Amino acid sequence: MHGAGTATLAVVSKPVVRAQDLLVGYGGAPVCAPVSFTLAPGKVLALVGANGSGKSTVLRSVIGLLEPSGGSLQVFGSAVDERDVTFRTRVSSVLDDDAYFPALTVSEHLYLTARGHGVLGADDVVEELLAEFGLTEHARSLPVALSSGQRRRLLLAAGFARPRALLVLDEPEQRLDRDMKTRLAQRLNDERTHGGAVLLATHDADLLRAVADRAVLLSDESSRLVSVAEAVDMIGRNPS
Ligand SMILES: Nc1ncnc2c1ncn2[C@@H]1O[C@H](COP(=O)(O)OP(=O)(O)OP(=O)(O)O)[C@@H](O)[C@H]1O
């Protein structure tokens, strides 16, 4: 478990995500070849691939925003149901750039997220996250008054403000400076150490090297499990 003042990380031992020939897409058209992977507790799996290869779409399916069009997808051993309270207490996600409350200050946003998910000692959790994500001096700012990188920090901090056994992140490195990227990598490694599972999409070779155990390379022709070294090599050949 995390130290004092940090949202509790629920530890589970079964596979967290199991995708078998999973097909995802829009209007019946798949966005990539079927994808198969298993994500165990305490592991970090990265989705890599070119722009438009389907990374965000796979993530949306895993958190229940999009029904798979084929294959099977299980999260915590069951079909995905984001309305299920157990599912919601175990899955924390940061996908979209604008998923903040425009009328709440930075600290109110984090506090509401923590309290809304039943975190005890929410004040301490918020204070710790503000410091960790470099937002302390912006605690009373509204999101509109933040830079895009600071807003990104707020959304990421909110992802850590609630209980979770699975963290789903879409290109968390976006708009972060190097120092914040390093701290994010440390946070994700902590998550793994404490038994949390992380599924993330990324174009960042440094983040991959720092945190990922394996990667899934998505493409139209064949989506396949690859080593981190192979994923880093792919990113090197097709930098963003
Ligand atoms: N809501 C949508 N309706 C229809 N098509 C969509 C929708 N969202 C995404 N797509 C299409 O699905 C494909 C995969 O998009 P997706 O966002 O999953 O790719 P990605 O790998 O995350 O890309 P990037 O690296 O640019 O973030 C793209 O061709 C995109 O145009």
The ligand as an SDF file (V2000), in Angstrom:
LIG
                    3D

 31 33  0  0  0  0  0  0  0  0999 V2000
  -15.2170    8.7550  -32.5130 N   0  0  0  0  0  0  0  0  0  0  0  0
  -14.7040    8.2620  -33.6250 C   0  0  0  0  0  0  0  0  0  0  0  0
  -15.4980    7.9510  -34.6740 N   0  0  0  0  0  0  0  0  0  0  0  0
  -14.9880    7.4290  -35.8210 C   0  0  0  0  0  0  0  0  0  0  0  0
  -13.6720    7.1720  -36.0090 N   0  0  0  0  0  0  0  0  0  0  0  0
  -12.8480    7.4770  -34.9900 C   0  0  0  0  0  0  0  0  0  0  0  0
  -13.3020    8.0260  -33.7630 C   0  0  0  0  0  0  0  0  0  0  0  0
  -12.2480    8.1950  -32.9460 N   0  0  0  0  0  0  0  0  0  0  0  0
  -11.1700    7.7840  -33.6340 C   0  0  0  0  0  0  0  0  0  0  0  0
  -11.5200    7.3470  -34.8590 N   0  0  0  0  0  0  0  0  0  0  0  0
  -10.6300    6.7840  -35.8800 C   0  0  0  0  0  0  0  0  0  0  0  0
  -10.1320    5.5650  -35.3770 O   0  0  0  0  0  0  0  0  0  0  0  0
   -8.7700    5.3940  -35.7550 C   0  0  0  0  0  0  0  0  0  0  0  0
   -7.9490    5.1160  -34.5150 C   0  0  0  0  0  0  0  0  0  0  0  0
   -7.9590    6.2660  -33.7060 O   0  0  0  0  0  0  0  0  0  0  0  0
   -7.2680    6.2780  -32.2770 P   0  0  0  0  0  0  0  0  0  0  0  0
   -7.5720    7.6020  -31.6630 O   0  0  0  0  0  0  0  0  0  0  0  0
   -7.6370    5.0590  -31.5200 O   0  0  0  0  0  0  0  0  0  0  0  0
   -5.7190    6.1810  -32.7020 O   0  0  0  0  0  0  0  0  0  0  0  0
   -4.4240    6.3630  -31.8220 P   0  0  0  0  0  0  0  0  0  0  0  0
   -3.5390    5.1860  -32.0860 O   0  0  0  0  0  0  0  0  0  0  0  0
   -4.7720    6.6190  -30.4050 O   0  0  0  0  0  0  0  0  0  0  0  0
   -3.7810    7.6540  -32.4890 O   0  0  0  0  0  0  0  0  0  0  0  0
   -2.8220    8.8130  -31.9290 P   0  0  0  0  0  0  0  0  0  0  0  0
   -1.4480    8.2340  -31.8120 O   0  0  0  0  0  0  0  0  0  0  0  0
   -2.8970    9.8400  -33.0070 O   0  0  0  0  0  0  0  0  0  0  0  0
   -3.3770    9.3140  -30.6280 O   0  0  0  0  0  0  0  0  0  0  0  0
   -8.3670    6.6530  -36.5030 C   0  0  0  0  0  0  0  0  0  0  0  0
   -8.3810    6.3720  -37.8870 O   0  0  0  0  0  0  0  0  0  0  0  0
   -9.4220    7.6540  -36.1360 C   0  0  0  0  0  0  0  0  0  0  0  0
   -9.6710    8.5320  -37.2070 O   0  0  0  0  0  0  0  0  0  0  0  0
  1  2  1  0
  2  3  1  0
  2  7  2  0
  3  4  2  0
  4  5  1  0
  5  6  2  0
  6  7  1  0
  6 10  1  0
  7  8  1  0
  8  9  2  0
  9 10  1  0
 10 11  1  0
 11 12  1  0
 11 30  1  0
 12 13  1  0
 13 14  1  0
 13 28  1  0
 14 15  1  0
 15 16  1  0
 16 17  2  0
 16 18  1  0
 16 19  1  0
 19 20  1  0
 20 21  2  0
 20 22  1  0
 20 23  1  0
 23 24  1  0
 24 25  2  0
 24 26  1  0
 24 27  1  0
 28 29  1  0
 28 30  1  0
 30 31  1  0
M  END
$$$$
